[in-house]
Amino acid sequence: MLTKPMLGVAIAALLLGAGSLLPAEAAPPARPNCAAVALRPMLVRPGDGQQDAGLYKFRFGRIEVKAAVKNGATERYTIEMNGKPLNAVTGKLPASVLACAKAKRLSVPGTADGTCIGDQLTVMTDNSGDTRYILLYAHRAGIWHFCSAGTA
């Protein structure tokens, strides 16, 4: 038979043992390796110059799609990350970017399409390594056309 002091010690031991079964402190969420955001292209607007065409905010920053407009018609779309133009990518893109494009059912990034115009736009990001790659695609005539790639 347990006395009151022994019962208190037994309960304390039980509670300490149960505490070790609890999960450790939750790790911060990992950033997604591959993502794609679909945007609608800008409608015809009066005025020439660079105009805002799309915005996507996420926890790592702000992606802005800009449109170069001439005579009220969009000529080309470009991307900025946190208000700055992307750094141009020289050389081949890593295999993770190619795998991401395939997973998102986009065309393989190769030679950039000179006319980045279409009925839908997609911004794809790949964060597999230390560098964040951001690619722009335009959907035209049933096909996703690769427009540009850069790093943030």
N, C-alpha and C positions, 0 to 999 in steps of 0.2 A: 504494500500500500504506500502511495506517495504522500508525503507531508506537504504542507503549503509551500515551504521554501524549495523543496525538490520539484514541485509542480511548476513553480516560477522559472526555475533553471531549465526544465524540460521544454517549456513553451518558448523561452528565449532561444534555445538551441534550435528548435523547430523553425522559428521565424528567421534566424540567421541562415539556416540551410535553404529555406524557400527563397530568400533573397538572391542566392546564387543561381537560381533557375530563371530569374528575370533576364530579358535580353539586355545586352549592353546598350549604351547610349547610341541612338540612331545616327548613322553616318549621314552627312549632307547628301542630297540627291545628286547623282552623277549627271553631267551634262549630256544631252543626247548626241550621239555620234553623227547621225544623218537625219536631216529634216528637209521638207519641202513645203513652201507656202504658196498657194495659188492666189493670184491677184487679177482683177479685171483691168484691162487697159483703159487709159484715159479717153474720154469722149472729146470730140473736136471742141476746142475753146478758142475764143479770140485772143489775139496777142501772140507775140513771138518771144523766143528765148527759152530758158530752162524753167520748167514748171513741175510742181509736185504731182506725182502720178500714183503713189502708193506708199503706205507706211505700215510697218510691222514692228511692234514693241515686244520684246521678250526680256527675260531676266539678265541676259548678257549684253543687252544694248538695244539699238534701234536701227532697223534696216529701212532705208528710204529708196524708193524707185523714182527716178527723175526722168522727165520727158523733154527732149529737144523739140521745140515746136517752131514751125515756120509756116507763115500764111494760114494759121489756124489748124494745121495738120501736123500730127506727130511724125517725126522723122526717125527717131531712135530713142531707146530707153537705156538708162544706165543706173548703177547702184551706188549708194553711199552708205557707209556704216558709221553711226554716231556722228553724222554731219561731215564726214571726211570721205573723199573718193577712195576707192579700194586701191591697193598696191597691185600693179600688173603682175601676172604670173608669167615667168619666163621658163621655158623648157616644158617637160612633160609633167602632167598632173599625176599625183600618187595613185596607186591602185585603189586605195580606199575611196577616192573621189569617183573613180570609174564604177566601183561596186555600188556606191550610193546612188549614182545616176541610174544604174540598172535596177536597183531595188525600188526606185521611185518611178520606174517606167518612162524614163527620159532618154533622149538620144545620147550616144556616147560623145562626150565633149571632145571635139577635134578642132577643125578650122572654124573660127567664129563666123557667124552669119553677118554679113555687112548690113543688112536691113533687119534690125531687131524690132519687127512689127508683127502683130498677130491679134487673134481674138481673145487670147488669154496669156497671162504671164505667170511664170513660176520662178521663185527664188529658192535655190537649193543650197543648203549649208552642210559642210562636212567638218567635224571636229575630232576626227580620229587621232590625229597627232597633236603636236604642239602648236600647229598653225591652223587657223580657221579659214577654210576655203569657202567662197561664196560665188555661186554661178547663177547666171540669168538665162532663162529659156523663154522663147516665144512660140506659141502654138499657132500654126498657120497651115491651112490645107490639110488638116488631119495629122500633122506631124509636129513633134516638138523640135524646134531649131535651137541649137546652142548659140547664144549671143556673146557672152563674155564670162571671164573668170578672174577673180582677184582674191587677195588675202586681206584680212582685217588686223 
